[in-house]
């Protein structure tokens, strides 16, 4: 059974102009009947419906041709298109979040345009920072992962703002030097057991109440506390509780208490959707002051 161009267009739900266009491209087979009108067989109806559906899904004409000729399977094409759409959706979601932020803070539009367009650009910025401050030491792989900001596809406005601030911090040479020093402390012979979670928890437990009670770090009470902290620290490292050890601890606390580092941790938590970290800088500062007065 054959059909006129009008019939096939009606059955497939497209215009006659579209049928003629696809025919001229060689996607639809037809023949001429007197007085020269195009005629189509039943197979052409199915092909035209497939073309219409693929085009409606955003499949380009060269790919449609490849499906019709058997060069590519419909499954492969659908998978590739779905993956491409996923990337576009992520991009559009981020653009939407950025536009909401721009609507509230239009003066920052120039900052926002640099690192929000492509996933690869953001990843390259983070990778460059982590390579510079940590490197690829397998022993630090876990730390590197923990310090990696990953902006979600459906980022909220506050996450976009946090990312934009992070993007300004990551290239900063002074900040990189601080983080490199922290990593160097970890890699040193002291192994930085001094500032691992157990020691930080001990400082929080001892110094936190002293801060809450407004105890003067230069007082005898503070000196007694520092002596206990120093003794515990020395036992962990297997080193004498001498002036060198106190100096070392003070230096480590100074680096770890850098306000930029805590800001980084807060922004990292915001971007990754984590709980806001506890501010430890006051504890570190009080301890350093007490160490200095203790001599």
N, C-alpha and C positions, 0 to 999 in steps of 0.2 A: 504494500500500500504506500502510495506516495502522497506528499503534502505540498501545498503551496507555501510560499514564504510567510504569508499572513497566518496560515493555520499553525505552522510550527512556532511562530512567534507567540501566538495566543496560548498554545499548549504549554510552552516553556515559561510564559510570564515575562517576556522581554519585548522590546520594540522591534519592528521590522528593520529599522536602521541597524540595530545591534546584530540581528541575524545576518544582514548583508555584510557588516563589518567582519564578523567572525568567518564568514564564508570567504571573503577576499583574503583573509589571513591564512586560509587553508586549514582552519580548524574544523570546518564543517564541509562534508562532501555534498555536492549537488550536481544536477544536470539541467540542461535547458530543454524545455518543451515548447513546441510552437504556441504562440509566436515569440519565443525567446524567453519565457518566464522560467525562473528557477524552480526546481522541484526537489524535494527531500524525501528520503525513505524513513522508516520507523526508527532506525538506529540513530539518525540525526537528531531526533527528538530527545533521546536519552543523553547524547553527547552535549546538546545545547543546555539541557537542564543541569548537567554536571558542570559545564562551563559557568553557568549563572551562579551556582552555589559556591564554586571555588572563588569566583571573582568577588562574591559577597563577603567571603572570608578574608579578602585582601590578598589573594594569591595572584602574583603577576602573570602576564600572558605567556612569557617564555616557560614558566613553570607549569602552567596549564597545558601548554603544548607537550611538555615532557611527560605529563601524566597521560594525556590522550594517546601518545605514541608508545607508551610503555617504557620510556627511558627511566622514569622514576615511579615508584609506587605511591598510591594515594596515602598510605600509612606514613611513609617517610616524609612526604610533603607536609602532612598534617602535623607531625611531630616537630619538624623544623619551624613551621609557622607558629606553633604554640610556644616554642622556646623563644622565638623572636618577639612574640607579643609579651611574654613574661618580662623581657628586658625593657620593652617600651613601657609597660605598666609600672615597673619600678622607677623608671626615669620620670614618668608623669606624676607619680605619687610624690617623689622628692620635689619636683618643680612646684607642685601644688603647695607643699609645706613651705618651701622657700618664698613663694608668692604671698602666703599668709604673713610670714615674718616681714617681708618687704612692705606690706600694707601697714604694719605697725611701726616699722623702723626704716622708712625710705632712705634715710641718710646713709645707710650701710649697704646700699645696693651694689657698690663696686666691690666690696669684700665678698659679697654673696655669690658673685658670678664666677669666681675663680675655681672653686673646688666642689661645686654641686652638680655639675653637668653629667659627668661620667664616672661609673664605678671605678674604672681603671685609673683615673686621675687621683681619686681619693686613696685608692690602695697604694699607688706609687708614692704618694706623700708619706703615708704611714710607714711603708717599707723602707723608704730612705731614712726616716727618723730612727727606726729600730735598728737598721743596719749600722747607722752611725754611732748609736749609744750602747748597743748590746752586741751586735754582730751575730754570727751564726753558730756560736758555741752550743753544742748539744746539751750541755749542762744547764744552760739558761733558756732552753726552749720553752719550758713551762712559764717562766717569768715573762718571756717575750709574748706569749699568747695572752697572758693575763693583762698585759699593758697595751693590747691592741684594740683601738676603738673600731667598732663596726656599726655604722649607721644603718638602722633597719630600713627596709623598703617603705614601710608605712610610718616613717619618722614623724613624731609630734613636733609642734613648733619649738618647744624647749630643747628637744634633741637637735634640731637644726641649728638653733642658736649656740648650743654647746659645741657642736661640730665646727661651726664657723670660727669660734674662739680658739678651739684646738688647732685648727688649720693655721692660725696666726702664730701659735706657740711652737709648733713642731720644727719650723726652720730656724728658730732663734738660737744663735750660737751660744749665748750665755746659758740658756736653759739646757741645751745639749751637753754643755760642759759639766753642769751639775749632775745630770743623770749619768754621764760617763764616769764621774767620780764615785757615785754610789755603786756602780757596777764594778769599778776597780777595787773598791773596798771589799766587795763580796769576793772578788777573785784573789785578794791578797792572802798572805799566810794566816791572817787573823780570821779569815773566812766569814767575817761579819755575823758570826753567831750572836754577837751582841745585839743586833737589831732584828733578829728573826722574831716570829710571832710570840714565842714564849717570853722573851726578854721585854718586848714591847708591852705585853700584858702585865709583866711584873712592874714596869715603870708606871703603867696606868693605875695599877692597884695601889702602889705606894704614893706616887706623886699626885694622883688625882685628888685624894682627900686633902693633901697639903694645900693644893691650889684652892679647893673649895673652902678651906678654913683660913685662907689668906695668910699662911705661914710664910714668914720672911725667909727667902732662900739664903740669907746671910746669918740666920739665927743658929744657936747651938742645936736646936731641935732638927733643923735642916741638915746640919753637919752630920749628926748621928744617922740620919736617913741616908745621906750620901755614902757614908762609910758602909752601911749595909748593902746598898746597891753596888758599890764598888767591889765588895767582897764576893757577892754573888756572881758578878760579871767575871771576876778573876777566876773563880772556881770553874765556870763554864769553859773558859779558854785555857785553863791549866797554866795560868801566868800569875806572877806576883801582883798584889794590889798596890802598885807603886805609882809614882807620879806619871810615868810613861803611859801606864794603862789608863789613868784618869784623863790624860791629854788625848789619848786615842779615842776614848769614849766621847769626850766633848766634841772632837772633830767629826765623828760619825753622826752625832746628834745635830750638829750644825748643818751638815749636808742634808740629812733626812728631814730637817725642819725647814728647809727652804720653802718659802710661801709659794713659789712657782710650782714646786713639786706637788704640794697639796692641791693647788688649783688644778693641775693636770689630773690628779686622781678624781677630783670632783667632776670635772668635765667628762672624763672617761666613764665614770659611773652614770652620768646623765645620758650620754650617747648610747651606752650599752644597756640602759634600763636597769641598772643595779641600784642598790641602796646607797644613799649618800654616805661617804666614809666619815668616820669620827675624826674631828680635828685634833691632831696630836702635837701640833707645833707648840701650844702653851706648855705642855708637859715637857717637851724637849728643851724649851727655853728655860723653864724653871730649873730643870736638872743641870743644864749647863751653867747657869748662874750660881747654883749651889756648889757645883764642882769647882768653879773659879774661886769662890770664897773659902772653900775647904783647903785649897792649896794643893 
